[in-house]
Amino acid sequence: MAGRTVRAVHGPSLTDQVPAVYAFCREHLFRDDTERIIAALWPEGGPPAGTKLVELGCGPGFYARRLAARFRDLTVIGLDRSMAQLAQAEARLVTAPLPNCRYDLGDATALPYLDDSIDAVVAARLLANVERPERVIAEVHRVLRPGGRCFVAEPRSRLRAAVPIALMRIAAQLAGSASRGAGRGSGGRGAEGRHERHRAAVLDGPAYAAVVGSQPWRRASHWVDGPYQYALLEKAEGR
């Protein structure tokens, strides 16, 4: 089956308006799950040569860069629907080039990849921020090769999920005030943008289990570690 057509990207969102603020949160405030990702996806210690991994909703490309730097035989693709976030990711590759890492513009609910074409997927802090998280999981299942694995990480704490939204909203409001003061106002449109969530969203335990288990995985495990919840999903052979 051919790759799906990527839907139009909506905006502007807070991550589009103040991309550097979200990048700061991703790189300095959020938990770093790099070692958990490696242990879950490749319990033998690392990916086989030629493995292709996609980081969904990659933002500034935190995990994409870390994994590409750790494993030079791994091909890493970061995908995000925000051009502003991808600009942050690309800028980081300019200062520290990684020939095995690239970024694609696209929608996690309509992935621009062929069926059975990806070996591993990472989805961190994504499911609670899309309208149809089960659609993301369905697309992950479609593009994974038989035996491929997906690592999912989501915050459980509404307070922790609210921190980046609050920081971005403040920064956007300050930027909007400065712009209006310079005579470049937007006519009073809200700083958070038409498509931005007004409150932090988290998936509670049963909802999380239902979403990550919504496809016919060979194995699907989910667990809690402090304020975060995780899942490891493995596609059945021959599907």
N, C-alpha and C positions, 0 to 999 in steps of 0.2 A: 504493500500500500504506500502511496506517495506521501511525503510530508504534508501536514495540514497548512493551509493558508493562515498566516499570522493576522490576527484581528488588529483593527486600528487601536493605537495606544491612546488612552484617555488622559486628560490633564487639564490644568496643571494640578499636581498633588503637592503636598508639603515636601516630599522627597525631591520633586522637581524644582520647587522654589528655593529651597535651602539645602542643596545636595551635600555641601561640606559638613553641615551639622549632623545629618544622618551618618555620613561616612565616619565622623568622629565617634559617634555612639557605637557603630559597628566595630570599630577598631580599638576602642578604649573602655567602653562601658559594658558591652555584652560579654557573656561567657565565651571563651575560646574552646570549641569542641574538636579541634583538629585531631588530637590524639584519640578521642572517642570515635571519630569518623574512620580513622585508619584501622583501629582495632575491630570495628564492626564490619567494615566493607572487606577488609583483607586480613583476617585473623592469622594468616600465615606470615604476616609481617610487611607486605607491600603488594602492589598491583603487578600482574604479569606485564611484560613489555607489550606495548600496543594497546593497552587499555584506554578506553575513551570514557571520560566522566563529565557530566554536566552539573553545574551548580545553578539551581533554579532561584530566581529572585535574588541574584548575586549582589545587587547594590554596588558598592565600590570594589567588589571582587575579592573579599577577604579570604575566603576558603579556596577560591580558584587559584589565587597567587600562592598561598601557603602550600597547597598540594602540588602545584606545578613545580615549585622550587624544591620540594622534598623529593619528588620522583620525576626525574627528567625524561624517563621513557613513557610517562603518562601524558596523554593528550587531554587537556582540560578546556572546557568551554563554559564561560559564565553567561547566563541569559537573564536579561531584565527588560521590563517594558518601559523603563525610564531612561531616556537619552541622557538626562543630566547625571544620573547615577553611573551610566556606562562611560560618560566622559571622565568621571572621577576614577573609574577603574582603569581606563586607558592611560590617564595621566600617570598612574602609579607604574604602569608597564614601561613608560618612557624613561622613568628614573631607574627602574630595575627590570630590564628586558627579560622576558621568559619566552623563548621561541615555541614552547609547547603549550602556551596559554593564549586563548583568544576570547572575544566577547561578541555575543549576538544580541540584537534587539528582537524581542519576541514576548509572547504571552504564555505564561505557564499553563493556561487552560486550553491552549491550542498550539502545541509545540511544533516548531518547524523542522522536525526530524523524522526520518523514515521509521517504520515499524521495525522492531528488533535490531536497532542500530547502535544502542548505547549500552555500555557495560555497567555503569554505576551512576547514581544520581544522588545529589545532596540537596535537601530542601530545609533551610533553617529560617525560622521566624517568618514563614510564608503562609501557611494554611489559614491562620486566623485573620489574615489580611486580604483574602480574596472572597468574593461572594459565593463561589461554588468550590469549596476545597475538595469535594469528592471528584470534581472534574480534573483537578490537578493530579490526583492519585490515578485516575483512569488514564490520563495521558502518560504518566510515568510508566504505568504497566504496559501501555502500547509500545513505547519506544525502547524499553529495556529488552536486551537480548535474553533468551531463555537462560536461567541461572543468574541473571543480573540482579544487583542489589540496590536498594534505595535506603539512605539514612535520613531520618526526619527528626528535627529538633524544634520544639515549641515552648515558649514560656508558659508556666501555669499561673503565675502571679499577675493579676491585673495591674498592680502597682508598677511592677517592672516593665510590663508592656506599655504603660502610660508614659514612662520617662522620655523615650525618644519623641513621642508625639508632642508632649508638652514643650520640650526644648525646641523642636522645629516650629511649633506654633508661635512661641515667643520670638524666635529669630525672624520668622516671616512677618509678624506684626511690626517688629522694629524696622525691618527692611521696607515694609509698606509705608510706615510713617515717614521714614527718611525720603522715600520716593515722592510721597505726596507733598512733603515740605519743599522739595525741589521742583514742584510743579509737574510731576509725572504721575499723578494719581490714577488709579484704575477705575474711578467712578464708584468706589464704595464696595466693590466686590470683596467677599470674605477672603481672608488670607489663606484659609485652609483649602480653598479650591472646591470646585463643584463635586469632585469625586472622592474627596478625602474623608476618612472616617472621623467622626467627632469625638469618639471615645475609644480607648484601647479595647481590643477584643482578644479573648482567649477561648480556647476550646476546653471544656471541662472533661474529666476522665472518660465518661461514657461516649460523649460526642467525638472525642479524639479517637477512641478505639474504633468507633463506627466508621469514621472517615478513612483511617489508615487501613482498615480491614475490608474496605468496600470492593476490592478486587480479588480474583481467585488466586491468591499468592500460594506458593508452595509452603513458605514459612512467613509468618507475620508475628513479630514480638513487639511489645511496647512496655516501657518501664518509666519509673519516676526517679529523678535524682535531684533532691532539693527543689528549687523553684522552677525546674525544667522537666519536660516530659519528652521521651524519645521513642522512636520506632525503627526497626530494621525489617525491611520487606524484601523478599526474594521471589523472583518470578519462577514459575514452574518450568521445567524442561519440556520442550515440545509444544509450548503454547504460543 
